[in-house]
Amino acid sequence: MTAYGGIETGGSKWECAVGTGPDDLRAAETIRTTTPAETIGRAVAFFEREGPVEAIGIGSFGPIDQKLSSPTWGHITSTPKPGWAHTDVGRQIQRRLSVPVAFDTDVNAAALGEHWWGACQGLETFCYITVGTGIGGGGMAGGKLLHGLLHPEFGHMRIPHDRDADPFDGVCPYHGDCWEGLASGLAIEARWGHPAASLDGDQAVWELEARYLALGLVSVLCVLSPERIVIGGGVAHHEGLLALVQRDVLTLMNGYLEASAVVDDIAGYITLPGLGMRAGVLGAIALAQTL
Amino acid sequence: MTAYGGIETGGSKWECAVGTGPDDLRAAETIRTTTPAETIGRAVAFFEREGPVEAIGIGSFGPIDQKLSSPTWGHITSTPKPGWAHTDVGRQIQRRLSVPVAFDTDVNAAALGEHWWGACQGLETFCYITVGTGIGGGGMAGGKLLHGLLHPEFGHMRIPHDRDADPFDGVCPYHGDCWEGLASGLAIEARWGHPAASLDGDQAVWELEARYLALGLVSVLCVLSPERIVIGGGVAHHEGLLALVQRDVLTLMNGYLEASAVVDDIAGYITLPGLGMRAGVLGAIALAQTL
């Protein structure tokens, strides 16, 4: 039976899988992200072992070049991750495994996964946002994945930052206190001195985090008017956080936009991924099937 | 020869026109916005006099209901403009003139106009932003006008607001210091005590305005990744303002996103409408032709 390959490339690990969807995952492997040569080599070895596959979808950390007409299509471009700037991922996988490759951002892949099998089935305009080590966003508008000039970079929006209440400068190497700089997992750890996962009981941590996440979501809501906002990633899964974010978005919108989807069902409007932590790699398998 | 009608409904005036495009405008009239009954009556009279037309496009101030399946399609919904909340515009025009009507936001209409005849020809993903009495935004993603849950409301994003430098509270009745609350024409007049047009020589006014506009544009850029950003409206046409905005966007992005369209040609990337102040009404005529 036909199988497809999916790769979710992340800054700390790559998730590789073979199958056709959430109910048909035949093989999966997590590879630690080291050097490009070693990491890509291990992914290639996985598909040589578990294949053959019809096509491979790659959802990648970025920024990336996903323009088909570009000579550097398939590259990770100006990432600050040491050793990874301007790395050819897509073409190399395509060449070494002799299969067609679909290449997009990790968040667009996850959005496609949610559209096919998860929380965004039947919707035409929605976002998938990940809040983990960093913050990224993708999604669809009018039934098409968001591309444009390059691709969305939700994490680098500026949001209000009250330095009296939170004097922390932010961790973004480019912008300091952009959304990612203030609200990513890395920001939480740098501000409070402990990783997010170990700050469970500290309500001040999560009240501030919810406030920042809500401020960014309001911008997303105002620019894209999504029918639903899905938030994945390790930080987003912190218990109780989403309810605080939902509350703060309603407070910030303050009754503007009489959309019953937002006002009457905020818990359905801002939601966790239907596919959980597998949205990315499953979305990559979906991407492969769009070729 | 076939003709189409276009209406740009604004809070202070309605622009009505008959024709097929910028080189074929056969009649035009500006109607002062008074009560709904009187204003709509005058628009109907204009088309009765200057018609017949095949169809009419309406680009309206909002928020509006443009969902075809909705029972209140064609309505202006929760606008704070006195007398205009929950006003049926689209269906009434359709019924009284017995013609098909296309109904969208003023900024989406203008975006379509720019796409057909102006600064966004050949582009699939771009925005049209108006900075006048208020701030609004629309555009296309993947070749389709931005809709979604409702429609974009760019003006109500939150942006950083340094109250030490600018203690002004903002003028938005819902949010105080959202983008529109800080940077619209109404905000300029309230902050400085004079209308924007009479503050030409005051560099501090325009430096602050450029800073706020750039902060909002960065969010638009990060969410939508537009191939071009067109800024229309009375405030945007202030001489020299756009150059300051372009400079501030580059400063804020700080080298993130190596897109030559942004970095090497910022003056072409953030630009005035190709159709000037007629983008809205011409876009409405384009809308009519999409039916």
Interface residues (C-beta under 8 A of the other chain):
Chain A: P63 T77 S78 E124 T125 G137 A141 G142 K144 L145 L146 H147 G148 L149 L150 H151 P152 E153 F154 G155 H156 M157 R158 I159 P160 H161 Y174 H175 L215 V218 S219 V220 C222 V223 L224 S225 P226 E227 L252 M253 N254 G255 Y256 L257 E258 A259 A261 V262
Chain B: P63 T77 S78 E124 T125 G137 A141 G142 K144 L145 L146 H147 G148 L149 L150 H151 P152 E153 F154 G155 H156 M157 R158 I159 P160 H161 Y174 H175 L215 V218 S219 V220 L221 C222 V223 L224 S225 P226 E227 L252 M253 N254 G255 Y256 L257 E258 A259 A261 V262
